Amino acid sequence: MREDSPLTIRSLTGSDARRHLDDVAALRIEVFRDWPYLYAGDMDYERDYLAAYAASPRSVFVLAFAGGRVVGASTGLPLVDDAPAFRAPFAGRDPDPAQVFYFGESVLLPAYRGQGAGHAFFDHREAHARRLGGFGWTAFAAIDRDPRDPRRPGDHRGHEALWRGRGYTRQPGLSMQLDWAEPGVGECSHALTFWTRPLESAA
């Protein structure tokens, strides 16, 4: 069911962002338990994952509010401030990791989709990277799932068209493995591939 409350999108940094860490963690757990992540998360794991964003003085949290409640979130930080697993695929190759601003996953409760939050999340994170300066690229990593997986919902719509429309290109040779628990399966390894885009300078 579509909620009537209009969305307000805000970019937050520093202490303003850190006070919403548990909101973001809870959203990630709720949204990512569905396809394609199939993530059986917990708050301790989420707090550990988000620690890099909380610690980086150059990170950004882009939050979607409806009726004063956080209903969506997206994150970003310099790749060199992220965990080693995210930096390692870029080592010794172009683009230089120091030139990359990395986007974490975006999450939005289903009732609030279709109101433009997806584009807004990208707009705000790209603008933040430009304001910081020194970044020539933006990047994110998306999970690779077999489209024939029987767990895939028949009505699932991927985000590839949105990503390509914003100028992002999938980089098959740039990938990593992350472990997380799946419902009914337990801890297992997952392949993710990076998408990149040159970041133009601010006008």
C-alpha positions in Angstrom: 0.0 0.0 0.0 1.3 3.5 -0.9 1.7 5.9 2.0 0.3 9.4 1.5 3.0 11.2 3.6 5.3 13.1 1.2 9.0 12.3 1.4 11.6 14.8 2.6 15.2 13.9 1.6 18.1 15.3 3.7 21.8 14.9 3.6 23.3 14.6 7.1 26.9 14.5 8.3 28.8 14.2 11.6 26.8 14.0 14.8 23.5 14.7 12.9 24.0 11.5 10.9 25.4 9.4 13.7 22.3 9.8 15.8 20.3 7.9 13.1 22.6 4.9 12.9 20.2 2.6 14.5 17.4 3.8 12.2 19.6 3.0 9.2 20.6 -0.4 10.7 16.9 -1.4 11.3 15.9 -0.3 7.7 18.7 -2.4 6.2 17.6 -5.4 8.1 14.0 -5.0 7.0 14.6 -4.2 3.4 17.5 -6.6 2.7 15.7 -9.7 3.9 13.9 -9.7 0.6 15.4 -10.5 -2.8 18.1 -10.0 -4.0 20.0 -9.8 -0.7 18.1 -12.4 1.2 19.8 -11.1 4.3 19.2 -12.4 7.8 20.7 -9.5 9.6 21.1 -8.4 13.2 21.8 -5.1 14.8 25.3 -6.0 16.0 26.3 -6.9 12.4 24.8 -3.7 11.1 26.4 -1.4 13.7 29.8 -3.0 12.7 29.1 -2.5 9.0 28.1 1.1 9.6 31.1 1.9 11.8 33.2 3.0 8.9 30.6 5.5 7.8 30.2 6.8 11.4 34.0 7.1 11.8 34.7 8.9 8.5 34.6 12.7 8.8 33.8 12.8 5.0 30.9 10.4 5.0 27.3 11.3 4.2 23.9 9.8 5.2 21.1 10.7 2.9 17.8 10.0 4.7 14.2 9.9 3.6 11.7 11.2 6.2 8.0 10.8 6.2 5.9 12.1 9.0 9.1 12.6 11.0 10.1 9.0 10.7 13.2 7.6 8.8 11.8 5.4 6.0 14.7 5.3 3.7 18.5 5.7 3.7 21.5 5.8 1.5 25.2 6.3 2.5 28.5 7.3 1.0 32.1 7.8 2.0 35.6 8.0 0.4 36.6 4.5 -0.7 39.9 4.8 1.2 37.8 5.3 4.5 35.8 2.1 3.9 36.6 -1.5 5.1 39.5 -3.4 3.4 37.1 -5.7 1.5 35.7 -2.7 -0.4 39.1 -1.1 -1.1 41.0 -4.3 -2.2 39.5 -4.7 -5.7 40.7 -1.3 -6.7 44.3 -1.8 -5.5 46.9 -1.3 -8.2 44.4 -0.4 -10.9 42.4 2.5 -12.4 40.6 4.3 -11.0 42.9 5.0 -8.1 41.0 4.2 -4.8 41.9 7.7 -3.5 39.9 9.2 -6.4 36.7 7.1 -5.7 33.8 8.1 -3.6 31.9 5.0 -2.7 28.1 4.7 -2.3 26.7 2.2 0.1 23.4 0.5 -0.6 20.1 2.4 -0.7 17.1 1.2 1.3 13.5 2.4 1.2 10.4 0.9 2.7 8.1 -0.5 0.0 5.2 1.8 0.8 7.3 4.9 -0.1 8.7 3.7 -3.4 7.8 5.4 -6.7 8.2 9.0 -5.3 11.7 9.7 -6.8 13.8 8.7 -3.8 16.1 6.5 -5.9 17.3 9.5 -8.0 17.3 11.8 -5.0 19.7 9.4 -3.2 22.1 9.5 -6.1 21.7 13.3 -6.5 22.6 14.0 -2.9 25.5 11.6 -2.7 27.0 12.9 -6.0 26.6 16.5 -4.8 28.3 15.7 -1.5 31.3 14.1 -3.3 31.6 17.2 -5.5 31.5 19.5 -2.5 34.3 17.6 -0.9 36.5 17.8 -4.0 39.3 15.6 -5.1 37.1 12.7 -6.4 37.0 11.8 -10.1 34.8 8.7 -9.7 31.8 7.4 -7.9 31.1 3.7 -7.4 28.9 1.2 -5.8 28.7 -2.6 -5.6 25.6 -4.7 -6.5 25.0 -8.3 -5.6 25.2 -10.9 -8.4 22.2 -13.3 -8.4 21.3 -16.0 -10.9 18.0 -14.7 -12.5 16.9 -18.4 -12.6 17.2 -18.7 -8.8 13.8 -20.2 -7.7 13.8 -17.7 -4.8 13.5 -14.8 -7.2 10.0 -13.3 -7.1 8.2 -13.3 -10.5 7.4 -9.6 -10.2 10.9 -8.5 -9.2 12.2 -5.4 -11.1 15.9 -4.7 -10.9 17.5 -1.2 -10.7 19.9 -1.7 -13.7 18.0 0.7 -15.9 18.1 3.4 -13.2 21.9 2.9 -12.8 22.6 2.9 -16.5 20.4 6.0 -17.0 22.5 7.8 -14.5 25.7 7.0 -16.4 27.0 4.0 -14.3 28.7 1.1 -16.0 29.0 -2.4 -14.6 32.7 -3.5 -14.4 32.8 -7.3 -14.7 36.5 -7.4 -13.7 36.0 -5.4 -10.5 34.3 -7.6 -7.9 34.5 -8.8 -4.3 33.1 -11.4 -2.0 31.1 -10.6 1.2 29.7 -13.0 3.7 26.3 -12.7 5.4 23.6 -15.0 6.7 20.6 -16.0 4.6 17.3 -17.2 6.0 17.3 -21.0 6.2 20.8 -21.2 4.8 23.1 -19.5 7.3 26.4 -17.8 6.7 27.5 -17.9 3.0 29.6 -16.0 0.6 28.2 -13.6 -2.0 29.7 -12.1 -5.2 29.2 -8.4 -5.8 30.3 -6.4 -8.9 31.2 -2.7 -8.9 29.5 -0.1 -11.1 31.4 3.1 -11.7 30.9 6.5 -13.2 33.2 9.5 -13.8 32.2 12.4 -11.5 32.1 15.7 -13.2 33.2 18.8 -11.4 30.7 21.2 -9.9 29.6 24.0 -12.2 
